[in-house]
């Protein structure tokens, strides 16, 4: 070892000396010597363009294709749902890989026969950006697959923008993988997808051609639902039928996921408040083109509703919540009833969030409901500004507290200032009074009205109970019933001559309303019809006292005439029977004209007039409207024709109709259409304006 250590330095010195001797001629050359003339060693030209980089692209292995390796290779058939469809992959759904060598060889032969390749046509290999289009052939008879591809495709989402060849190729490979995944979702596990990129014949740009060879579809050989035997009769057949899958059906992952969710819902709808459905497991046999589905279920017990539990009772208590429910303790538990109660609590307007959770009581199969609510802001200050032809400008300010008198006792104070009307009001409103959707109202209103039809200073006290539609619930049947007392000083015409004296009226009356709504939307109906009737017997203590009855009938009809067109028609008939016109307070008579009546005419301007050409109202009324609602996205136009008149008799004679026509504009917002109608009178009376404008929320009828 000592000799080896001593020799090493000498060997190293000899090697260094040998290298110096060999390299000396080169080192001794002039450093300015030129490089040999070999073109591969030509001097660099800084102005010359760079050569294209060599192709360094490496094809990624297709990990989604069935492997022909070990028998325990698996493929996850549910990986394509991801969070987009609300189902996360936990690795529990697998496909057992069988021997597919023979099938793979057969598919490759079909590919060769079709002349398809797994490469792009490099004749178009260029860094120049250009347009392209996508063509896919070979989809199976399943419209959902093609639609989902169009939604998720990288190529489709960027088709309108230019891209160079390398970008198009990368997108094509991504879309090829997407098509393969979609085919597996649809039950085609042997599908082969090939693509090429070619110049489009006769036009500029490229065409990305995808060709799909679906192969044989895979079907269910067995469907096993362990735990379903715990379901009671007659619930078992209902729940099993909701799955919607049978042996022999095509294996469709969408249907598996939707079916398992439907079966879970069916159990929750039939009393199984704590039912569970595990993740589906699918085992596929590639030799038999079939698969076995395992879907474990745990129904748990069958429950009935118990009591409502609440920890936070600042807004209302459990008793009030129970009054909103469409079920009673002891009824079979149904998820739809729980969801309906949650929506009813949101509709109160005094809660911001609601959770309703079943809780087992331990006392038999009874499930109480734990209700947790988060209070919303209860006080609101709001303002409105509007204008109407014949009504002038109006500005309204409102303060309200929506739960000042729990539960759901609202107090509202409003003030209105306008060119023709000034008013102040105090309103009490209790929603869900004694039962759901029933409302108690009471109000005191002071108003000063100065219109061409009449002048009045009034104080009105009224109260009613009603069941009407609202933004959250459009009801089929609606009604209201109430009482009203009114004190008024009004200026009127004697015959056809208007007087300067004011006459006092003290009026008491009852009012009733009933309506039937068979339309499809509260603010923007497109089909169906509506009918309603009002009846108001009143008694007036003026000039010895007079009694009369006011009645009104309304009807409207809606008919779609295409995707963008709705035809709508409306009619109204009204009468006052029992007293002459002069014995009825001017503010209680019938009037016509305006945005909610006959458009094109001023507010209340249609009907008999006095010597000053001011309307005096009447005892009967007839109105009709027809319009065509044409919609373009969020906007629309509405040509319309309205007709109507007011008569001094208690029965309309349908003569001398005043006709108005015009066109409206609509903006369809998230809370309903906003309308602007511009109309003109076709056969105006003396003094009628040539243009009338109406602006409001919702359609005219």
Secondary structure, 3 states (H helix, E strand, C coil): CHHHHHHHHHHHHHHHHHHHHHHHHHHHCCCCCCCCCCHHHCCCCCCCCCCCCCCCCCCCCCCCCCCCCCCCCEECCCCCCCHHHCCCCCCCCCEECCCCHHHHHHHHHHHHHHCCCCCCCHHHCCCCCECEEEEEECCCCCHHHHHHHHHHCHHHHCCCCCECHHHHHHHHHHHHHHHHHHHHHCCCCCCEEEEEEEECCCCCCEEEEEEEECCCCCEEEEEECCCHHHCCCCHHHHHHHHHCCCCCCECCHHHHHHHHHHHHHHHHCCCCCCCEECCCEEEEECCCCEEEEECCEECCCCCEEEEEEECCCCCCCHHHHHHHCCCCCCCECCHHHHHHHHHHHHHCCCEEEEEEEEEECCCCCEEEEEEEEEECCCEEEEEEEEEECCCEEEEEEEEEECCCCCCCEEEEEEEEEECCEEEEEEEEEECCCCCCCCEEEEEEEEEEEECCCCEEEEEEEEEEEEECCCCCCCCCEEEEEEEEEEEEEEEEEECCEEEEEEEEEEEEEEEEEEEEECCCCCCCCCCEEEEEEEEEEEEECCCCCEEEEEEEEEEEEEEECCCCEEEEEEEEEEEEECCCHHHCCHHHCECECCCCCCCCCCCCCECCECCCCCECCECEEEEEEEEEEEEECCEEEEEEEEEEEEECCCCCCCCCCEEEEEEEEEEEECCEEEEEEEEEECCCCCCCCCCEEEEEECCCC
